[in-house]
Amino acid sequence: MYVVIGPVLRRANGYRFDTWAAGKGTTPGYPYRRIEDAYYARNAAVKAFAKDCALAAIVCQTLDEFIARSTGYEMLKDADRACAA
């Protein structure tokens, strides 16, 4: 199973990033007032998913990449990583 982590974007109520997981769909992120706080939370989420061997985290840098990976239009080659035993 894999999780797609979107880029930090400015929204009407602050800065946030969204995540997408198979079976769950898109989950909107918490809105942060400062962009630095949003990036800190995103980096923490990336590290948390990296520790979980059952999940592969795909980190997107652009909204277009996030849409492509979360809808399945792009091959998910980097989602099949092996967990170090």
Rosetta silent file (secondary structure, phi, psi, omega in degrees, C-alpha in Angstrom):
SEQUENCE: MYVVIGPVLRRANGYRFDTWAAGKGTTPGYPYRRIEDAYYARNAAVKAFAKDCALAAIVCQTLDEFIARSTGYEMLKDADRACAA
SCORE:     score description
SCORE:     0.000 S_00000001
   1 L     0.000  149.341 -179.466    0.000    0.000    0.000 S_00000001
   2 E  -134.070  159.004  178.173    1.178    3.515   -0.659 S_00000001
   3 E  -125.836  134.038  177.462    0.411    7.047    0.440 S_00000001
   4 E  -104.184  124.546 -179.871    0.797   10.109   -1.782 S_00000001
   5 E  -106.842  122.846 -175.861    1.799   13.295    0.039 S_00000001
   6 L   -83.277  172.906  178.455    0.994   16.511   -1.772 S_00000001
   7 L   -76.570  161.594  174.292    2.849   19.817   -1.879 S_00000001
   8 L   -76.417  125.611 -178.413    2.262   22.649    0.563 S_00000001
   9 E  -126.087  150.923  175.853   -0.270   24.994   -1.018 S_00000001
  10 E   -85.891  127.537  178.685   -1.757   28.309   -0.006 S_00000001
  11 E  -120.547  177.806 -177.722   -5.485   28.069    0.591 S_00000001
  12 L   -61.404  -33.395 -177.199   -8.086   30.568    1.784 S_00000001
  13 L  -103.997   17.023  177.270   -7.603   29.556    5.424 S_00000001
  14 E   132.021 -158.211 -179.975   -3.808   29.196    5.397 S_00000001
  15 E  -104.931  140.362  177.741   -1.177   26.766    4.133 S_00000001
  16 E  -158.692  166.905  174.004   -1.732   23.025    4.017 S_00000001
  17 L  -129.835  149.326  179.857   -0.861   19.793    2.263 S_00000001
  18 L  -107.687  158.031  174.000   -3.168   16.924    1.381 S_00000001
  19 E  -125.842  155.766  177.407   -2.548   13.197    1.447 S_00000001
  20 E  -134.320  134.948  177.227   -4.082   10.396   -0.588 S_00000001
  21 E  -135.148  144.195  177.682   -4.246    6.711    0.306 S_00000001
  22 L   -61.032  132.597 -179.601   -5.801    3.790   -1.528 S_00000001
  23 L    89.222  -23.589  179.662   -9.151    2.992    0.006 S_00000001
  24 L  -105.440  -32.227 -175.722   -9.329    6.302    1.883 S_00000001
  25 E    83.588 -159.736 -177.936   -9.078    8.839   -0.909 S_00000001
  26 E   -82.909  132.092  176.944   -7.851   12.374   -0.396 S_00000001
  27 E  -114.089  117.983  179.145   -7.533   13.637    3.155 S_00000001
  28 L   -69.854  142.535  179.968   -7.264   17.418    3.526 S_00000001
  29 L   -82.997  167.545  177.305   -4.488   18.595    5.777 S_00000001
  30 L   -69.609  135.868  178.153   -4.678   20.867    8.777 S_00000001
  31 L   -78.990  128.634  178.272   -4.477   24.569    7.806 S_00000001
  32 E  -108.986  143.091  179.917   -1.374   26.342    9.149 S_00000001
  33 L   -75.007  -32.049 -178.994   -1.048   30.101    9.420 S_00000001
  34 L  -111.121  139.741 -178.728    2.670   30.064    8.621 S_00000001
  35 H   -64.496  -33.021  178.937    4.195   28.311    5.637 S_00000001
  36 H   -62.369  -38.148  178.989    7.141   27.181    7.770 S_00000001
  37 H   -67.130  -38.002  178.765    4.769   25.305   10.071 S_00000001
  38 H   -65.373  -42.073  177.918    3.129   23.563    7.114 S_00000001
  39 H   -66.992  -37.370  177.673    6.503   22.410    5.757 S_00000001
  40 H   -62.164  -45.482  179.527    7.545   21.201    9.207 S_00000001
  41 H   -65.728  -38.280  178.801    4.356   19.129    9.521 S_00000001
  42 H   -65.488  -43.891  178.327    4.775   17.750    5.989 S_00000001
  43 H   -63.531  -37.260  176.738    8.355   16.700    6.677 S_00000001
  44 H   -64.904  -39.089  177.792    7.226   15.025    9.904 S_00000001
  45 H   -65.849  -40.185  177.898    4.544   13.124    7.975 S_00000001
  46 H   -61.494  -44.980  179.652    7.108   11.988    5.399 S_00000001
  47 H   -65.538  -37.749  179.431    9.395   10.698    8.161 S_00000001
  48 H   -65.350  -42.519  178.096    6.509    8.931    9.901 S_00000001
  49 H   -69.557  -31.408  179.153    5.509    7.120    6.709 S_00000001
  50 H   -66.872  -29.394  178.985    9.149    6.245    5.998 S_00000001
  51 H   -76.085  -23.990 -178.347    9.366    4.394    9.326 S_00000001
  52 L   -86.558  112.540 -176.386    6.294    2.284    8.527 S_00000001
  53 L   -71.571  -19.569 -178.878    7.411   -0.632    6.366 S_00000001
  54 L   -78.826  -18.553 -178.034    3.854   -1.488    5.283 S_00000001
  55 L  -115.528  143.085  172.210    3.410    1.894    3.579 S_00000001
  56 E  -110.983  126.157 -179.207    5.389    3.519    0.806 S_00000001
  57 E   -95.638  127.373  174.981    5.312    7.308    0.799 S_00000001
  58 E  -109.569  114.382 -175.923    5.371    9.110   -2.531 S_00000001
  59 E   -98.142  121.896 -178.260    6.225   12.771   -1.975 S_00000001
  60 L  -101.323  141.387  179.892    5.013   15.175   -4.665 S_00000001
  61 L   -97.844  -20.126 -179.345    6.547   18.568   -5.307 S_00000001
  62 L  -129.486  160.371  178.234    3.794   19.979   -7.540 S_00000001
  63 H   -65.897  -38.846  178.640    0.001   19.851   -7.622 S_00000001
  64 H   -61.079  -41.888  178.203    0.068   18.297  -11.109 S_00000001
  65 H   -64.507  -41.574  178.554    2.288   15.483   -9.860 S_00000001
  66 H   -61.498  -43.928  179.200   -0.007   14.914   -6.865 S_00000001
  67 H   -64.290  -44.668 -178.663   -3.061   14.689   -9.123 S_00000001
  68 H   -63.139  -43.016 -177.058   -1.320   12.327  -11.544 S_00000001
  69 H   -75.905  -33.222 -177.650   -0.086    9.982   -8.838 S_00000001
  70 H   -80.543  -20.254  178.152   -3.265    9.961   -6.777 S_00000001
  71 H   -97.525   -7.361  176.360   -5.501    9.247   -9.775 S_00000001
  72 L    88.234    9.907  179.325   -3.267    6.518  -11.206 S_00000001
  73 L   -73.954  -20.627 -178.257   -2.358    8.242  -14.469 S_00000001
  74 L  -111.637  142.427  178.571    1.323    7.921  -13.733 S_00000001
  75 L   -63.077  138.218 -177.654    3.140    4.664  -13.115 S_00000001
  76 L   -99.918   58.101 -176.632    3.909    4.218   -9.445 S_00000001
  77 H   -60.961  -38.796 -176.239    7.354    2.709   -9.912 S_00000001
  78 H   -84.192    5.947  177.991    8.767    4.130   -6.712 S_00000001
  79 H   -83.745  -15.292 -176.869    5.880    2.780   -4.624 S_00000001
  80 L   -99.695   61.538  177.815    7.301   -0.725   -4.595 S_00000001
  81 L   -89.027  152.723  179.991   10.181   -0.191   -2.215 S_00000001
  82 L   -95.386  143.367  178.575   11.412   -2.989   -0.023 S_00000001
  83 L   -85.199  131.995  177.262   11.422   -2.660    3.731 S_00000001
  84 L   -72.638  125.296 -177.314   14.754   -3.192    5.400 S_00000001
  85 L   -81.338    0.000    0.000   14.437   -6.115    7.779 S_00000001
